[in-house]
Amino acid sequence: MEIPYKEIPQQPENYGPGNVVARMIDGLGYRLYWATEGLTDTDLAFKPSAEGRSILETMEHIHTMSHNILLAPDAQPYVIGAETPTYSFEELRTRTLKNLQAASAKFRGASAEDMENFKVIFQRGDQQSEFALWNLLNGQLSDCLYHTGQIVLMRRASGNPQNPNVNPFIGKTKDN
């Protein structure tokens, strides 16, 4: 199965609002791809402290938020408390990156008017809480970037640093 985001996709033709958000998602995808490339079982179990999340638990959290990001353009609710399957590391990584790729595609080309209808919706039982897209930007999208950085730091502490040739500015990683 092809895993997206080994490189950041080609830049959009304009700076329309949907393209800007799509590019942010693509940047996240690239960073996450390389933050999780080559992780070992030892890395996945690594925790900075007894109370902290392991790298694998952090990835599961990012996966949940990637699903939220994917649902927002369609104003579909994220059901809190729904049973979530357990995935292997590779499945989790692939599903998360594919969620981001699909979300980016939904944002690409969207106008400001289109994005007025994009919503973050949480559902618990019969109760729904609805939020504007702004909350996704400072919430899930920013949180995913934050946690991706944590993975980079934790894997370094675990003794398996990220490839030093990763270049988010250019969106490509030099071959060794």
C-alpha positions in Angstrom: 0.0 0.0 0.0 1.5 3.4 -1.1 1.9 5.7 1.9 1.5 9.4 1.0 3.7 12.3 2.1 7.2 11.1 1.4 7.3 14.5 -0.2 5.0 17.5 0.0 2.8 17.6 -3.1 3.3 20.3 -5.7 2.2 23.7 -4.5 -1.3 25.0 -5.4 -1.6 27.6 -8.2 -3.0 30.3 -5.9 -3.3 31.3 -2.3 -7.0 30.8 -2.0 -8.2 29.9 1.5 -8.8 26.3 0.8 -5.4 25.9 -0.8 -3.7 27.5 2.3 -5.4 25.0 4.6 -4.6 22.1 2.3 -1.0 23.1 2.2 -0.9 23.2 6.0 -2.3 19.7 6.1 0.2 18.6 3.5 3.1 20.0 5.6 1.7 18.1 8.6 1.6 14.9 6.5 5.2 15.3 5.4 6.4 16.0 8.9 4.4 13.0 10.3 5.6 10.7 7.6 9.2 11.3 8.5 8.6 11.5 12.2 7.3 8.0 12.1 9.5 6.5 9.4 11.7 3.7 10.7 10.3 3.6 14.2 11.1 0.4 16.1 9.0 -1.5 18.7 11.3 0.0 21.3 10.6 3.5 20.0 6.8 2.9 19.9 6.8 1.9 23.6 9.0 4.8 24.6 7.5 7.2 27.2 9.1 10.4 28.5 7.7 9.7 31.9 5.4 7.2 33.6 2.4 9.5 33.2 3.2 10.5 29.6 2.0 9.0 26.4 4.1 6.6 24.5 5.0 7.3 20.9 2.3 4.7 19.8 -0.3 6.4 22.1 0.7 9.8 20.6 0.2 8.3 17.1 -3.3 7.0 18.1 -4.2 10.5 19.3 -3.0 12.1 16.1 -5.0 9.5 14.1 -8.2 10.5 16.0 -7.5 14.1 15.2 -6.8 13.3 11.5 -10.2 11.7 11.4 -11.7 15.0 12.8 -9.9 17.0 10.2 -11.2 14.7 7.4 -14.8 15.1 8.7 -14.9 18.9 8.9 -15.2 19.8 5.2 -18.3 17.6 5.1 -19.6 18.9 8.4 -19.9 15.3 9.6 -19.8 14.6 13.4 -17.0 12.8 15.2 -18.8 10.4 17.5 -17.2 10.4 20.9 -17.3 7.1 22.7 -17.7 5.1 19.6 -15.6 1.9 19.7 -12.3 2.5 17.8 -10.4 -0.5 16.3 -6.9 -1.2 17.3 -4.4 -1.0 14.4 -0.9 -2.2 14.0 1.7 0.6 13.8 1.9 0.4 10.0 -1.9 0.4 9.6 -2.2 3.3 12.0 0.5 5.3 10.2 -0.9 4.6 6.8 -4.5 5.4 7.8 -3.5 8.6 9.5 -1.5 9.8 6.5 -4.3 8.8 4.1 -6.8 10.7 6.2 -4.6 13.8 5.9 -4.3 13.3 2.2 -8.0 13.0 1.7 -8.7 16.0 3.9 -6.2 18.1 2.0 -8.0 17.1 -1.2 -11.4 18.3 0.3 -9.9 21.6 1.2 -8.0 22.2 -2.0 -9.7 24.9 -4.1 -12.4 25.7 -1.5 -13.4 29.3 -1.3 -14.0 31.3 1.8 -17.8 30.9 1.2 -17.3 27.1 0.9 -15.4 27.0 4.1 -18.1 28.8 6.0 -20.0 25.5 5.8 -17.1 23.4 7.0 -17.7 22.5 10.7 -16.1 20.6 13.5 -18.9 18.6 15.1 -18.6 16.3 18.2 -21.4 14.0 19.0 -21.9 12.2 22.3 -25.1 10.2 22.3 -27.9 12.6 21.2 -25.9 15.7 22.0 -24.0 17.6 19.3 -21.5 20.4 19.7 -20.7 22.4 16.6 -17.7 24.7 16.0 -16.5 26.9 13.2 -13.6 25.8 11.1 -11.4 28.3 13.0 -11.4 25.9 15.9 -10.0 23.1 13.6 -7.0 25.4 12.8 -6.1 26.2 16.4 -7.3 22.9 17.6 -6.8 19.6 15.8 -4.5 20.9 13.0 -2.2 22.7 15.4 -2.3 19.9 17.9 -1.3 17.4 15.3 1.8 19.5 14.5 2.6 19.8 18.2 2.4 16.1 18.8 4.4 15.3 15.6 7.2 17.4 17.1 6.8 15.4 20.3 7.3 12.1 18.4 10.5 13.6 16.8 11.8 14.5 20.3 10.8 11.1 21.9 12.4 9.1 19.1 15.6 11.0 19.6 15.4 10.3 23.3 14.8 6.7 22.5 18.0 6.5 20.5 16.6 6.5 17.0 16.6 10.1 15.7 14.7 11.2 12.6 16.4 11.3 9.3 18.6 14.5 9.4 17.9 15.1 5.7 14.2 15.9 6.3 13.5 19.4 5.0 10.0 20.7 5.6 10.9 24.1 4.1 11.6 22.4 0.7 9.2 19.5 1.2 11.7 16.9 0.1 14.2 14.7 1.9 17.7 14.3 0.5 18.9 10.8 -0.2 21.9 9.9 2.0 
